[in-house]
Structure formats: C-alpha cells, structure tokens
Amino acid sequence: MLVDGCPISQDAFAAWTMRLRDDIERVGASFFEATTVIAFADFAARGAEVAVVEVGLGGRLDSTNVLDPLVSGVTQIRREHTEYLGHALAQIASEKAGIAKPGRPFVVGEENPELVAVMTAVATRAGALLVPVAPERRFHGALGLRGSHQRRNAAVAEAMLEQLPPRWRPNPEARARGFARARLPGRFDRRGRWIFDVAHNASGIDALARGLAEEKPERPLNVLVGILADKEWKGMLDRLAPHVDALWATQPPSAPEGRRWHLGQVAEYCGPRAVVEPDFDKALAGVQADAATVLVTGSFHTVGDAMARLPGFAPLG
C-alpha cells in the first residue's frame, strides 16, 4: 500500500491493526481481508484522492469489491484459484466480471470472444458501461516495464485512464511520463545478474519464458523456484525447465503453512532435473554457484523472501 510512492510505516500498520483487531476477529476476516481494510483506512488517513486497487482473488466475492470504482477493468482471463473460482475459464470470467458496477465503465482486455461474451453478459446485468479493448491494440510509447506482454497490459491501462472523469484524467504528457517511468518490483525485475519475477501461474510462467527469450540473459541461467501447493506447479515447472540451466526448488519461509508445496512430491516429479533444498537460505546460496544470471520466481513469497535477504534488494528500498 503506497500513497505518493511512500509505503505505510510499521508504526501506522501496527496502530491500524490494534484499532481494527476486535472487528477483524469478530467477523473472522482472512489475512487478505484484514490487510485490505487496513489499506483502505490508511488511504483515507493519508488523504489519498484516487487509489489504484488490484483484486486479490477473482472479483465478485473479493474483499476489494466493496468499492464503487471510478472505472474497473480486467486484463485477461487465465486459470487460477480454481478451488474458489471453478476450473472452466467461463466460470472464472464470470467471477472476475463481478467487479463491474452500475453506471461505471468496465474495461475488458480479454481477447477470447467467448470469454468476452461471458463478461459482457455479467456487466450488462450489472448496468455497467462496457468498454472492450480491441484485440490488436498495443501501447507503442516508451514503457518502463519489460516484456512484450506488458504492451498489451499497458494498452488496457491506457483505456482505463481514458474512461476516468475529466477531473482525474491525466493529460497526454503526464500519461506518457507515467508509462515511461513505470516500475513494478518483482515483474521481470532485472537487478545486475538477478531477475525477479513473481510469476505464480502457468500464464505467468509463459510470459516469463517469452521475456527470457527476448532479453537473452547471460548463461548459465540458474533459477530458484518456490510455488504454492494450490497452483498447477507441475505444469509451471515443465514450462520453466527448458529455459534454464539449473533448477533449484525450495520452500519460501513466508508461505502460509496450509499452502506450502510438498517438496518430496517435487523431488519425485522432477528427478534429476532439479535440486530440491528445503532450507531457503541454503537454496538461495546454492543457486548462485556458477551462475551468470540468477532467476527467482514462482510466488510473491519466494521473490519477497529472496529480496529481503539480498542486501539492497528490498522491494521498496
């Protein structure tokens, strides 16, 4: 949670936690629900006029969906959180379109016509103003984010900016500066010989693989990977393996106990393709040996835990 580029302070986070703790416990709020309400309280306290809020899981039942947005949007539909959203892409599209609000623009970046039709139906029932982004549209200006897929994401973001009320709509010069300076820690984030990417599903790994092909980092390229158990980790490892020279699988310490992948199963599945090291610090040290480039990926937890241990690499440092 950032306001004008500044994260919430530890003292403020602690104060909001204590102030809201009774209500959080009374309703049995999840971690994400609790941190969402803390974020909203902090935004209000620091006088934020406009907030960019990303949905955490799905849309319709996500804790962020209490907002009445100036504009909402969906970039693309991919299979994730299937235990909550369903396995069919149409089901997932329906859940994600649940953020469409009456009288508000709803920008759709998905290119699959069948999924667009699903979201159109949901948005129409909600009374939202549908704004489809043409499949061929890409952002062609200077862009601080790496990877060709970010050109499409930027086009969707640009379409959302265009739908803002005039009071909040940035002028073309400000918009160009914003895209050129855009940085997102952990999204194909190159820092010297390190690459950090929070790819945590199959489509994320595919985008990462395309980025590696485009950037051609120096070899040998070793990867440290840690994936949550509720992800399709077998397919993710299969997609990643051909693009790296050595694969180290480990357990990110910050991963919730109930969502940690079973490294015994990983070792059995990968065989000699991977070094399986449960101790995160040992894995982080080992993956660097003989590597010209080190990639860290598989989860926000994995990337965050690695950055926290590497001097000067804190995500917001």
C-alpha positions, 0 to 999 in steps of 0.5 A: 500500500503506497500513497505518493510512492511512500509505503505505510510505516510499521508504526501506522500498520501496527496502530491500524491493526490494534484499532481494527483487531476486535472487528477483524476477529469478530467477523473472522476476516482472512489475512487478505481481508484484514490487510485490505481494510487496513489499506483502505483506512490508511488511504483515507488517513493519508488523504489519498484522492484516487487509489489504484486497487488490484483484486486479490482473488477473482472479483465478485466475492473479493474483499476489494469489491466493496468499492464503487470504482471510478472505472474497473477493468480486467486484463485477461482471463487465465486459470487460477484459484480454481478451488474458489473460482471453478476450473472452466475459464467461463466460470472464472470470467464470470467471477472476475466480471463481478467487479463491474458496477452500475453506471461505471465503465468496465474495461475488458482486455480479454481477447477470447470472444467467448470469454468476452461474451461471458463478461459482457453478459455479467456487466450488462446485468450489472448496468455497467458501461462496457468498454472492450479493448480491441484485440490488436491494440498495443501501447507503442510509447516508451514503457518502463516495464519489460516484456512484450506482454506488458504492451498489451497490459499497458494498452488496457491501462491506457483505456482505463485512464481514458474512461476516468472523469475529466477531473482525474484524467491525466493529460497526454504528457503526464500519461506518457511520463507515467508509462515511461517511468513505470516500475513494478518490483518483482515483474521481470525485475532485472537487478545486475545478474538477478531477475525477479519475477513473481510469476505464480501461474502457468500464464505467468510462467509463459510470459516469463519464458517469452521475456527470457527469450527476448532479453537473452540473459547471460548463461548459465541461467540458474533459477530458484523456484518456490510455488504454492501447493494450490497452483498447477506447479507441475505444469509451471515447472515443465514450462520453466525447465527448458529455459534454464540451466539449473533448477533449484526448488525450495520452500519460501519461509513466508508461505502460509503453512496450509499452502506450502508445496510438498517438496518430496512430491517435487523431488519425485516429479522432477528427478534429476532435473532439479535440486530440491533444498528445503532450507531457503537460505541454503537454496538461495546460496546454492543457486548462485554457484556458477551462475551468470544470471540468477532467476527467482520466481514462482510466488510473491513469497519466494521473490519477497523472501529472496529480496529481503535477504539480498542486501539492497534488494528490498522491494521498496528500498 
